Protein backbone atom coordinates (compact mmCIF):
# COMPACT_ATOMS: atom_id res chain seq x y z
CA UNK A 1 0.00 0.00 0.00
CA UNK A 2 2.92 2.34 0.68
CA UNK A 3 1.02 4.37 3.29
CA UNK A 4 1.99 4.28 6.96
CA UNK A 5 -0.83 3.37 9.36
CA UNK A 6 -1.00 6.75 11.11
CA UNK A 7 -1.66 8.56 7.79
CA UNK A 8 -4.53 6.42 6.56
CA UNK A 9 -7.60 8.66 5.89
CA UNK A 10 -10.68 8.08 8.06
CA UNK A 11 -12.71 6.40 5.28
CA UNK A 12 -9.74 4.26 4.28
CA UNK A 13 -9.02 3.36 7.94
CA UNK A 14 -12.64 2.28 8.39
CA UNK A 15 -12.32 0.06 5.32
CA UNK A 16 -9.14 -1.57 6.72
CA UNK A 17 -10.54 -2.10 10.21
CA UNK A 18 -13.74 -3.54 8.78
CA UNK A 19 -11.58 -5.97 6.86
CA UNK A 20 -9.66 -6.87 10.04
CA UNK A 21 -12.82 -7.51 12.01
CA UNK A 22 -14.04 -10.02 9.42
CA UNK A 23 -10.59 -11.47 8.88
CA UNK A 24 -10.43 -12.58 12.47
CA UNK A 25 -12.24 -15.75 11.40
CA UNK A 26 -9.45 -17.03 9.10
CA UNK A 27 -6.73 -19.40 10.28
CA UNK A 28 -5.19 -22.52 8.73
CA UNK A 29 -4.77 -25.95 10.22
CA UNK A 30 -1.12 -26.06 9.29
CA UNK A 31 0.37 -25.28 12.69
CA UNK A 32 -1.60 -27.65 14.93
CA UNK A 33 -1.09 -31.38 14.81
CA UNK A 34 -4.41 -33.20 14.60
CA UNK A 35 -4.63 -36.09 17.04
CA UNK A 36 -5.80 -39.46 15.77
CA UNK A 37 -9.34 -40.39 16.77
CA UNK A 38 -11.45 -43.44 16.14
CA UNK A 39 -15.00 -42.11 15.97
CA UNK A 40 -14.87 -38.32 15.93
CA UNK A 41 -17.68 -36.76 13.90
CA UNK A 42 -18.21 -33.37 12.27
CA UNK A 43 -21.01 -31.45 13.98
CA UNK A 44 -22.86 -28.27 13.00
CA UNK A 45 -23.97 -25.66 15.51
CA UNK A 46 -25.24 -22.04 15.34
CA UNK A 47 -22.60 -19.45 16.17
CA UNK A 48 -22.75 -15.74 17.04
CA UNK A 49 -19.53 -13.92 16.06
CA UNK A 50 -18.91 -10.31 17.11
CA UNK A 51 -16.23 -8.39 15.17
CA UNK A 52 -14.37 -5.64 17.04
CA UNK A 53 -16.53 -2.46 17.38
CA UNK A 54 -13.94 -0.46 15.44
CA UNK A 55 -14.61 -2.65 12.43
CA UNK A 56 -18.12 -1.29 11.93
CA UNK A 57 -19.43 -4.72 10.93
CA UNK A 58 -22.60 -6.13 12.49
CA UNK A 59 -22.50 -9.48 14.34
CA UNK A 60 -22.27 -12.56 12.15
CA UNK A 61 -24.82 -15.27 12.88
CA UNK A 62 -24.02 -18.43 10.99
CA UNK A 63 -23.26 -22.12 11.28
CA UNK A 64 -19.91 -23.51 12.35
CA UNK A 65 -18.88 -27.02 11.36
CA UNK A 66 -16.32 -28.48 13.77
CA UNK A 67 -14.76 -31.73 14.94
CA UNK A 68 -13.12 -32.86 18.19
CA UNK A 69 -10.41 -35.55 18.12
CA UNK A 70 -8.32 -37.09 20.91
CA UNK A 71 -5.04 -38.97 21.12
CA UNK A 72 -6.47 -41.62 23.46
CA UNK A 73 -10.13 -42.65 23.39
CA UNK A 74 -9.77 -45.25 26.17
CA UNK A 75 -7.74 -43.60 28.95
CA UNK A 76 -7.53 -44.50 32.62
CA UNK A 77 -8.23 -42.19 35.53
CA UNK A 78 -5.12 -40.06 35.98
CA UNK A 79 -4.14 -40.15 32.29
CA UNK A 80 -3.72 -36.97 30.26
CA UNK A 81 -5.76 -36.76 27.04
CA UNK A 82 -4.72 -34.38 24.26
CA UNK A 83 -7.69 -32.73 22.53
CA UNK A 84 -7.77 -31.13 19.08
CA UNK A 85 -10.64 -28.78 18.21
CA UNK A 86 -10.83 -28.31 14.44
CA UNK A 87 -13.11 -25.67 12.98
CA UNK A 88 -13.78 -27.28 9.62
CA UNK A 89 -15.98 -24.45 8.32
CA UNK A 90 -16.10 -21.13 10.19
CA UNK A 91 -19.34 -19.19 10.48
CA UNK A 92 -18.30 -16.51 7.96
CA UNK A 93 -16.09 -15.84 4.94
CA UNK A 94 -14.09 -12.81 3.80
CA UNK A 95 -16.77 -10.19 3.00
CA UNK A 96 -14.39 -7.79 1.20
CA UNK A 97 -12.58 -7.69 -2.13
CA UNK A 98 -9.19 -7.25 -0.42
CA UNK A 99 -6.92 -10.25 0.12
CA UNK A 100 -5.75 -11.00 3.65
CA UNK A 101 -2.03 -11.59 4.33
CA UNK A 102 -0.57 -14.75 5.78
CA UNK A 103 0.26 -15.46 9.43
CA UNK A 104 -1.71 -12.72 11.17
CA UNK A 105 -4.26 -14.79 13.15
CA UNK A 106 -4.12 -16.81 16.38
CA UNK A 107 -7.12 -18.94 17.49
CA UNK A 108 -8.10 -19.96 21.02
CA UNK A 109 -11.18 -21.77 22.27
CA UNK A 110 -12.87 -24.15 24.68
CA UNK A 111 -13.96 -27.77 24.47
CA UNK A 112 -16.91 -28.67 26.69
CA UNK A 113 -16.74 -31.90 28.73
CA UNK A 114 -19.87 -33.78 29.79
CA UNK A 115 -20.98 -37.14 31.11
CA UNK A 116 -18.70 -38.73 33.68
CA UNK A 117 -16.52 -35.60 33.87
CA UNK A 118 -17.69 -32.01 33.40
CA UNK A 119 -15.84 -28.77 32.76
CA UNK A 120 -13.96 -27.31 29.82
CA UNK A 121 -10.60 -27.67 28.12
CA UNK A 122 -8.71 -24.59 26.94
CA UNK A 123 -7.29 -25.03 23.44
CA UNK A 124 -5.07 -22.80 21.31
CA UNK A 125 -3.63 -22.78 17.82
CA UNK A 126 -0.51 -21.23 16.27
CA UNK A 127 -0.21 -17.81 14.66
CA UNK A 128 -0.30 -19.21 11.16
CA UNK A 129 -2.63 -18.88 8.20
CA UNK A 130 -2.41 -18.88 4.42
CA UNK A 131 -3.40 -15.72 2.53
CA UNK A 132 -7.15 -15.48 1.99
CA UNK A 133 -8.35 -13.99 -1.32
CA UNK A 134 -11.00 -11.34 -1.46
CA UNK A 135 -14.50 -12.81 -1.01
CA UNK A 136 -12.72 -16.10 -0.42
CA UNK A 137 -13.81 -18.88 1.92
CA UNK A 138 -11.95 -18.97 5.21
CA UNK A 139 -9.93 -22.17 5.58
CA UNK A 140 -10.13 -24.67 8.42
CA UNK A 141 -8.07 -24.16 11.57
CA UNK A 142 -7.17 -26.30 14.58
CA UNK A 143 -6.50 -25.71 18.27
CA UNK A 144 -5.07 -28.16 20.80
CA UNK A 145 -5.14 -28.60 24.58
CA UNK A 146 -5.21 -31.35 27.20
CA UNK A 147 -7.10 -32.47 30.28
CA UNK A 148 -6.51 -35.00 33.06
CA UNK A 149 -9.11 -37.74 33.48
CA UNK A 150 -10.57 -37.58 36.99
CA UNK A 151 -13.51 -40.00 36.80
CA UNK A 152 -14.27 -43.32 35.09
CA UNK A 153 -17.03 -43.65 32.51
CA UNK A 154 -18.06 -42.05 29.22
CA UNK A 155 -16.82 -38.46 28.83
CA UNK A 156 -18.37 -36.46 25.97
CA UNK A 157 -16.54 -33.68 24.13
CA UNK A 158 -18.39 -30.86 22.36
CA UNK A 159 -17.07 -27.78 20.51
CA UNK A 160 -17.29 -24.62 22.57
CA UNK A 161 -16.75 -20.90 22.06
CA UNK A 162 -13.72 -19.79 20.06
CA UNK A 163 -11.89 -16.51 19.49
CA UNK A 164 -9.64 -15.27 16.68
CA UNK A 165 -6.96 -12.73 17.53
CA UNK A 166 -5.52 -10.73 14.62
CA UNK A 167 -2.18 -8.91 14.60
CA UNK A 168 -2.36 -6.76 11.49
CA UNK A 169 -2.12 -2.97 11.84
CA UNK A 170 -4.13 -3.33 15.05
CA UNK A 171 -4.47 -6.05 17.71
CA UNK A 172 -8.10 -7.17 17.48
CA UNK A 173 -10.30 -10.03 18.74
CA UNK A 174 -13.37 -11.61 17.24
CA UNK A 175 -15.15 -13.86 19.75
CA UNK A 176 -17.55 -16.51 18.42
CA UNK A 177 -19.95 -18.08 20.90
CA UNK A 178 -22.17 -21.15 20.65
CA UNK A 179 -25.70 -19.76 20.29
CA UNK A 180 -27.45 -22.64 22.04
CA UNK A 181 -24.86 -24.40 24.24
CA UNK A 182 -23.76 -27.04 24.51
CA UNK A 183 -22.98 -27.84 20.88
CA UNK A 184 -23.59 -31.44 19.73
CA UNK A 185 -21.19 -34.12 20.95
CA UNK A 186 -18.38 -34.72 18.45
CA UNK A 187 -16.29 -37.29 20.35
CA UNK A 188 -16.64 -39.57 23.39
CA UNK A 189 -13.83 -41.12 25.41
CA UNK A 190 -14.44 -44.05 27.73
CA UNK A 191 -12.29 -43.79 30.85
CA UNK A 192 -11.43 -46.83 32.96
CA UNK A 193 -10.87 -46.74 36.69
CA UNK A 194 -7.24 -46.79 37.74
CA UNK A 195 -7.05 -48.31 41.21
CA UNK A 196 -4.03 -47.50 43.38
CA UNK A 197 -1.11 -49.90 43.29
CA UNK A 198 -1.46 -52.95 45.53
CA UNK A 199 1.21 -52.68 48.24
CA UNK A 200 -0.13 -55.45 50.47
CA UNK A 201 2.63 -57.80 51.67
CA UNK A 202 3.02 -60.82 53.95
CA UNK A 203 5.89 -62.59 55.66
CA UNK A 204 6.04 -66.12 57.09
CA UNK A 205 7.56 -67.13 60.41
CA UNK A 206 9.05 -70.24 58.78
CA UNK A 207 9.76 -71.44 55.26
CA UNK A 208 8.81 -75.04 55.97
CA UNK A 209 7.10 -77.32 58.46
CA UNK A 210 5.72 -80.80 59.09
CA UNK A 211 2.16 -81.69 58.04
CA UNK A 212 -0.25 -80.13 60.54
CA UNK A 213 2.23 -77.50 61.75
CA UNK A 214 1.11 -73.89 62.18
CA UNK A 215 3.04 -71.16 60.38
CA UNK A 216 2.91 -67.55 61.61
CA UNK A 217 1.75 -65.00 58.99
CA UNK A 218 2.27 -61.23 59.39
CA UNK A 219 1.27 -58.58 56.87
CA UNK A 220 1.01 -54.86 56.12
CA UNK A 221 -0.89 -52.35 53.97
CA UNK A 222 -4.22 -54.19 54.12
CA UNK A 223 -7.47 -52.23 54.46
CA UNK A 224 -7.84 -51.23 58.14
CA UNK A 225 -10.42 -53.43 59.85
CA UNK A 226 -10.76 -55.78 56.86
CA UNK A 227 -11.27 -59.52 57.27
CA UNK A 228 -8.30 -61.22 55.64
CA UNK A 229 -8.16 -64.87 54.57
CA UNK A 230 -4.91 -66.81 54.98
CA UNK A 231 -4.69 -69.79 52.63
CA UNK A 232 -2.32 -72.42 51.35
CA UNK A 233 -1.56 -72.75 47.66
CA UNK A 234 -0.56 -75.78 45.63
CA UNK A 235 0.83 -74.20 42.51
CA UNK A 236 -1.93 -71.93 41.20
CA UNK A 237 -4.71 -73.72 43.13
CA UNK A 238 -5.86 -72.87 46.65
CA UNK A 239 -5.83 -75.76 49.15
CA UNK A 240 -8.35 -76.51 51.90
CA UNK A 241 -6.03 -75.01 54.54
CA UNK A 242 -7.47 -71.57 55.45
CA UNK A 243 -7.78 -69.21 58.41
CA UNK A 244 -9.08 -65.66 58.92
CA UNK A 245 -7.63 -62.64 60.72
CA UNK A 246 -8.64 -59.00 61.04
CA UNK A 247 -6.35 -56.16 59.97
CA UNK A 248 -5.76 -53.52 62.66
CA UNK A 249 -6.27 -49.76 62.34
CA UNK A 250 -2.90 -49.44 60.55
CA UNK A 251 -3.67 -52.23 58.07
CA UNK A 252 -1.33 -54.72 59.75
CA UNK A 253 -2.21 -58.34 60.48
CA UNK A 254 -0.83 -61.24 62.47
CA UNK A 255 -2.18 -64.78 62.57
CA UNK A 256 -1.33 -68.41 61.98
CA UNK A 257 -2.24 -70.98 59.39
CA UNK A 258 -2.24 -74.73 60.02
CA UNK A 259 -0.88 -76.42 56.89
CA UNK A 260 -2.00 -80.02 56.39
CA UNK A 261 -1.87 -80.36 52.60
CA UNK A 262 1.44 -82.01 51.68
CA UNK A 263 1.35 -80.46 48.18
CA UNK A 264 1.48 -76.89 49.52
CA UNK A 265 4.00 -74.67 47.73
CA UNK A 266 3.06 -71.27 49.14
CA UNK A 267 0.84 -69.14 51.37
CA UNK A 268 -1.34 -66.18 50.37
CA UNK A 269 -3.50 -63.60 52.15
CA UNK A 270 -6.41 -61.71 50.60
CA UNK A 271 -9.41 -59.53 51.28
CA UNK A 272 -12.85 -60.52 49.98
CA UNK A 273 -14.41 -63.87 49.21
CA UNK A 274 -11.73 -65.12 46.79
CA UNK A 275 -8.12 -64.50 45.86
CA UNK A 276 -7.38 -61.54 43.57
CA UNK A 277 -4.11 -59.89 42.65
CA UNK A 278 -5.69 -56.48 43.39
CA UNK A 279 -6.52 -57.26 47.04
CA UNK A 280 -4.10 -60.03 47.87
CA UNK A 281 -0.50 -60.62 48.91
CA UNK A 282 1.83 -63.51 48.15
CA UNK A 283 2.28 -66.29 47.41
CA UNK A 284 5.23 -66.67 49.76
CA UNK A 285 7.02 -69.99 49.31
CA UNK A 286 6.35 -72.69 51.93
CA UNK A 287 7.36 -76.37 51.89
CA UNK A 288 5.65 -79.18 53.77
CA UNK A 289 8.28 -81.65 55.02
CA UNK A 290 6.79 -85.12 55.19
CA UNK A 291 8.58 -86.63 58.17
CA UNK A 292 6.12 -89.42 58.82
CA UNK A 293 7.86 -92.73 59.74
CA UNK A 294 7.95 -95.44 57.09
CA UNK A 295 5.60 -98.33 57.92
CA UNK A 296 7.22 -101.68 58.67
CA UNK A 297 7.97 -103.60 55.48
CA UNK A 298 7.94 -100.39 53.36
CA UNK A 299 10.67 -98.30 51.69
CA UNK A 300 10.51 -94.51 51.23
CA UNK A 301 11.77 -93.40 47.80
CA UNK A 302 13.13 -89.85 47.46
CA UNK A 303 14.37 -87.94 44.44
CA UNK A 304 15.45 -84.33 43.85
CA UNK A 305 14.68 -81.86 41.09
CA UNK A 306 17.69 -79.58 40.79
CA UNK A 307 17.18 -75.93 39.98
CA UNK A 308 18.95 -74.66 36.88
CA UNK A 309 19.90 -71.20 35.63
CA UNK A 310 18.51 -68.26 33.68
CA UNK A 311 20.38 -67.86 30.39
CA UNK A 312 20.14 -66.47 26.88
CA UNK A 313 21.69 -67.11 23.49
CA UNK A 314 21.34 -65.29 20.16
CA UNK A 315 21.26 -66.50 16.57
CA UNK A 316 23.95 -64.06 15.47
CA UNK A 317 25.91 -60.97 16.46
CA UNK A 318 25.56 -58.82 13.33
CA UNK A 319 22.59 -57.20 11.58
CA UNK A 320 22.85 -55.57 8.15
CA UNK A 321 20.13 -52.97 7.77
CA UNK A 322 18.69 -51.64 4.52
CA UNK A 323 20.55 -48.79 2.77
CA UNK A 324 19.13 -45.27 2.61
CA UNK A 325 19.53 -42.84 -0.28
CA UNK A 326 21.44 -39.64 0.48
CA UNK A 327 19.08 -36.74 1.15
CA UNK A 328 15.96 -38.89 1.50
CA UNK A 329 15.71 -38.96 5.30
CA UNK A 330 14.15 -42.44 5.08
CA UNK A 331 14.29 -45.21 7.69
CA UNK A 332 16.89 -47.98 7.52
CA UNK A 333 15.24 -51.25 8.53
CA UNK A 334 16.29 -54.72 9.61
CA UNK A 335 15.53 -57.62 11.92
CA UNK A 336 17.13 -58.36 15.27
CA UNK A 337 18.73 -61.79 15.45
CA UNK A 338 16.48 -64.13 17.45
CA UNK A 339 17.29 -64.36 21.16
CA UNK A 340 16.47 -67.54 23.08
CA UNK A 341 15.82 -67.23 26.82
CA UNK A 342 15.90 -70.37 29.00
CA UNK A 343 14.55 -70.06 32.53
CA UNK A 344 15.28 -73.32 34.35
CA UNK A 345 15.46 -71.89 37.88
CA UNK A 346 12.10 -73.31 38.97
CA UNK A 347 11.28 -70.51 41.40
CA UNK A 348 8.73 -67.70 41.63
CA UNK A 349 10.83 -65.01 39.92
CA UNK A 350 10.18 -63.74 36.42
CA UNK A 351 12.73 -62.16 34.09
CA UNK A 352 13.29 -59.11 31.90
CA UNK A 353 15.32 -58.79 28.69
CA UNK A 354 16.31 -55.20 27.89
CA UNK A 355 18.42 -53.56 25.22
CA UNK A 356 20.23 -50.28 24.71
CA UNK A 357 22.23 -48.95 21.78
CA UNK A 358 25.18 -46.64 21.19
CA UNK A 359 25.28 -43.81 18.68
CA UNK A 360 25.88 -44.96 15.08
CA UNK A 361 29.36 -43.76 14.11
CA UNK A 362 30.22 -43.07 10.49
CA UNK A 363 32.57 -41.10 8.25
CA UNK A 364 33.10 -37.95 10.30
CA UNK A 365 29.51 -37.96 11.52
CA UNK A 366 27.13 -39.95 13.70
CA UNK A 367 23.45 -40.87 13.94
CA UNK A 368 22.07 -40.42 17.43
CA UNK A 369 21.13 -43.57 19.37
CA UNK A 370 17.66 -42.11 19.91
CA UNK A 371 16.94 -42.58 16.20
CA UNK A 372 16.72 -46.39 16.61
CA UNK A 373 13.27 -47.83 17.29
CA UNK A 374 12.03 -51.40 17.48
CA UNK A 375 8.82 -53.43 17.42
CA UNK A 376 9.43 -56.42 19.73
CA UNK A 377 7.85 -59.88 19.49
CA UNK A 378 8.08 -62.91 21.78
CA UNK A 379 6.91 -66.53 21.62
CA UNK A 380 6.70 -69.16 24.36
CA UNK A 381 7.64 -72.81 23.86
CA UNK A 382 4.74 -75.17 24.49
CA UNK A 383 4.64 -76.57 28.01
CA UNK A 384 6.44 -73.64 29.63
CA UNK A 385 4.98 -72.60 33.00
CA UNK A 386 5.45 -68.89 32.16
CA UNK A 387 4.25 -66.88 29.19
CA UNK A 388 6.55 -64.20 27.82
CA UNK A 389 5.37 -60.71 26.98
CA UNK A 390 6.82 -58.57 24.18
CA UNK A 391 8.02 -55.08 25.09
CA UNK A 392 6.36 -51.96 23.75
CA UNK A 393 7.18 -50.64 20.30
CA UNK A 394 9.20 -47.43 20.45
CA UNK A 395 12.61 -45.83 20.81
CA UNK A 396 15.52 -47.95 22.07
CA UNK A 397 18.16 -45.25 22.47
CA UNK A 398 21.02 -45.13 24.96
CA UNK A 399 18.60 -45.26 27.91
CA UNK A 400 17.29 -48.63 26.75
CA UNK A 401 13.94 -50.36 26.45
CA UNK A 402 12.37 -53.75 27.19
CA UNK A 403 12.52 -56.40 24.46
CA UNK A 404 10.59 -59.10 26.36
CA UNK A 405 9.75 -60.23 29.88
CA UNK A 406 7.93 -62.84 31.96
CA UNK A 407 6.09 -61.99 35.21
CA UNK A 408 6.65 -63.37 38.70
CA UNK A 409 4.46 -66.32 39.64
CA UNK A 410 4.05 -69.26 41.96
CA UNK A 411 6.16 -71.41 39.61
CA UNK A 412 7.93 -69.84 36.65
CA UNK A 413 10.18 -71.09 33.88
CA UNK A 414 10.34 -72.25 30.28
CA UNK A 415 11.90 -71.47 26.92
CA UNK A 416 11.18 -68.31 24.97
CA UNK A 417 12.21 -66.69 21.69
CA UNK A 418 12.38 -62.89 21.34
CA UNK A 419 13.08 -60.78 18.29
CA UNK A 420 12.21 -57.33 16.91
CA UNK A 421 11.76 -55.32 13.75
CA UNK A 422 14.39 -52.54 13.74
CA UNK A 423 14.10 -49.07 12.21
CA UNK A 424 16.81 -46.41 12.21
CA UNK A 425 15.54 -42.90 11.37
CA UNK A 426 18.41 -41.62 9.19
CA UNK A 427 18.27 -37.79 8.97
CA UNK A 428 18.16 -36.28 5.49
CA UNK A 429 21.55 -35.42 4.03
CA UNK A 430 23.50 -37.59 6.45
CA UNK A 431 26.99 -37.87 4.87
CA UNK A 432 27.32 -41.01 2.71
CA UNK A 433 29.15 -43.97 4.24
CA UNK A 434 28.76 -46.88 6.61
CA UNK A 435 27.42 -46.28 10.14
CA UNK A 436 27.57 -48.79 12.98
CA UNK A 437 26.22 -48.92 16.51
CA UNK A 438 26.27 -51.64 19.19
CA UNK A 439 23.00 -52.97 20.63
CA UNK A 440 23.59 -54.58 24.05
CA UNK A 441 21.05 -57.02 25.50
CA UNK A 442 20.82 -57.66 29.26
CA UNK A 443 18.84 -60.47 30.91
CA UNK A 444 17.85 -60.05 34.55
BELTA-V955604 format. One line per field, one symbol per residue. burial: + if it has 16 or more other C-alpha atoms within 10 Angstrom, else -. A space follows every 10 residues. Layout:
burial=???
This chain:
burial=---------- --+--+++++ ++++++++++ -+-+--+--+ ++++++++++ ++--+-+--- +-++++++++ +++++++++- ++++++++++ ++++-+---+ -+++++++++ ++++-++--+ ++++++++++ ++---+-+++ +++++++-++ ++++++++++ ++++++-+-- -++++++++- -+++++++++ ++-------+ ++++---++- +--++-+-++ +++--+++++ ++++---++- ++-+++++-- ++++++++++ ++++++++++ +---+---++ ++++++++-- ---------- ---------+ -+-------- ---+-----+ ++++++++++ +++++++--+ ++++++++++ ++---+++++ ++++++++++ ----++++++ +-+-++++-+ ++++++--++ ++++++++++ -++++++--+ ------+-+- +---
